[in-house]
Amino acid sequence: MVLYTCPAGTHGANAPLIKHPCGVAAKALDAAGQRYEVKTVGGFKNVPLSRRGKREEILALTGQQDVPVLVLDDGATVVGSGAIVAWAESHSAAGVN
């Protein structure tokens, strides 16, 4: 599996006020015991033009430019931290869920 993140990577899940979506997704995958590769794409959501030319792979995979995106081993995609958390909760590597 591959988890695509912004330059913040897998950090920020424990931020006190606003949790960073990429970190939240990574934390859920870790808690589920899932093994994944992290691929960082450039650009930031609230910085105009910062994504230009840096998220074509995400656009080709999902039709949009937002991360996090989880690409499963079968090529299916799970888009957004909420969807990734839900997927992780229902796919424990230990088979507990």
Secondary structure, 3 states (H helix, E strand, C coil): CEEEECCCCCCCCCCCCCCCHHHHHHHHHHHCCCCCEEEECCCCCCCCCCCCCCCHHHHHHHCCCCCCEEECCCCCEEECHHHHHHHHHCCCCCCCC
